[in-house]
Amino acid sequence: MKQSIPGLVILLLVGLSSCMKPMASFMMSTEHITAPATVTFANSSKGANAYEWDFGDGQQSMDSITTHRYTHAGKYDVTLIAIKGKKSSSMTKSIIIDPPTTCLIEITTDYGVMMAQLYDVTPQHRDNFLKLAEEGFYDGLLFHRVINGFMIQGGDPQSKNAPAGERLGSGGPGYTVPAEFVDTLVHVKGAIAAARMPDSVNPEKASSGSQFYIVHGSPADDKYLDRMESGKGFKYGPDQRAEYLEVGGYPPLDGDYTVFGKIISGFDVIDKIANVEKDNRDRPTSDVRMTVKVIR
């Protein structure tokens, strides 16, 4: 009899445990942060074997411990449901995401994600790009022209459903954007600039309404920059010269094409795209698509 009592107690405890309702509980790595923000959610629930997360922005997860990226400002109610069999409980906490202090966009490609800043000193290009991005104009378009050591170019709406080998680069939204040249904005690696028609048909150097390129570039040294200054009749400031010497770029385009933004993360993505296999028109032989999201 003495030996059977512990076993009976264990059976009772197991039976009680199986009848207990799970208790949902979690902690967040932060409750107030600026977009774009990646937040970690640590699950401390008890008695559950399945979980359902709702991050408050239309996204869900069934992982036990998870992270989530918020790209838009707002107050989000995050809910965790802890489940065991037919029983469940939930916990909800709020997180506040503040808007970014600069104008940011996220360019997602087949080779990774690039984060970019658009400049306030080029407001017409900034606002036009934001308008098109929020309309979904760029989603599914190709980087249709890629030259290693120079740039990767996209934004032609005709590229969305273009068959392999089709010539691209002439499409747009049906308007141009006036040039906005700023002396301090130059073609260092990662610079975002507007494509345009050549001077012979576009003496005002007006930009394409949608096509843009991201500078890949090559190394630069002082002698090279001195030649650029002599040929173009301007002087690089110490910051521009230092950045060219550090990361390289493509100085021959300075003063002729509007630079309106820069990549701030994802430089390896530029390198990967710049090195893809191309045809004789510099179009990648395997399509490289983009999705552009505005971070608000």
Summary of the structure (lengths in Angstrom):
residues: 296
radius of gyration: 26.6
end to end distance: 70.5
largest distance: 103.8
contacts: 899
relative contact order: 0.16
helix: 21%
strand: 35%
